[in-house]
Amino acid sequence: MELSRWLWYKVKDLLLKIYGLLIRVQVFGRDKIALPMRSGLIVAANHLTGADSIVIQIGLKTRIFFLAWARWFRSRFVGFWMRNLCDTMPVNKDGVKDNVASLRRSIQLLKQGKTIGIYPEGELNRQGRIEKVYNGTAWLAVRAGVPVLPVYVSGLKKGPVPHSKPWLNEAWEGFFSVVGNLLNRNIILAVGEPIFPRCQGTVSYVELKREIERINRLMLEQFRELEKKYNRQWQEVDHRRN
C-alpha cells in the first residue's frame, strides 16, 4: 500500500512539474510561507475553478492533501483519480458524522507536519469574492493545533458553468479549466498572514466556538484585503496584455 501511494505521488509530482512549465504563477507574499511550513499547515483558498488545486501546489511548491466535496467520489473512475493522483479526501457538507474518517486522516497528516488544502466556502465561487466561510477550517486548525494560511487565487481562466448543460458537472468544469489554463501567464497567488489558533486539541464548547469565530473573522478579513489588492492587479495586467 505504501509503495503504491509513493508511486502515485511520483506520477502526480511529474505531471505537476510538466504543467508548471506550461504556465506562469506569480506568488505574492512568499515570505509568509516559511514559518508555518515548518509544522503542519492548513492552506485555505478561494475556489475559482477546478484547476485551483493544481495551481496552488505549483505556486507554493509543496505537496498538499486537499479536502473535496464527497459527491465527486460517487463515480468510481473520478474517485479513483481524486484519491490516488490528486491526494484528495472526501468531505460531506451535511455534518461531522459523515466525515469522521477524512477528519481523522487530516488531523493525523497535520500532526505529521503535512499540508492540508481546504476551500472554506465549500463550493466553486467563480466571482472570486468570498462572502462567508464554513467552520470546518477553523475547527481543524484548533483540533490539530496548526496555523491557517489564507491564499487568494486570481487570473485563472474558468471552465464552462457547471450544470449549464445536462452533462456538464463540476468534474467537466475542472477538466476544461485545466486544459484552458495551459500557457496562461497571468495567474496570481497572493499569500496572507498565517493565523495561529490560541487554543488547541480538546477544549470546551464555549472556547472552541469563540476560537472558530475569531479564525473565521480573520480569514474573511484577509481574503477581502487580498481580493481588493490582487484581483484588481490581475485585471490591470490582463488589460495591458490584451
Secondary structure, 3 states (H helix, E strand, C coil): CHHHHHHHHHHHHHHHHHHHHHCCEEEECHHHCCCHHHCCEEEEECCCCCCHHHHHHHHHCCCEEEEEEHHHHCCHHHHHHHHHCCCEEEECCCCHHHHHHHHHHHHHHHHCCCEEEECCCCCCCCCCCCCCCCCHHHHHHHHHCCCEEEEEEECCCCCCCCCCCCCCCHHHHHHHHHHHCCCCCCEEEEECCCECCCCCCCCCHHHHHHHHHHHHHHHHHHHHHHHHHHHHHHHHHHHHHC
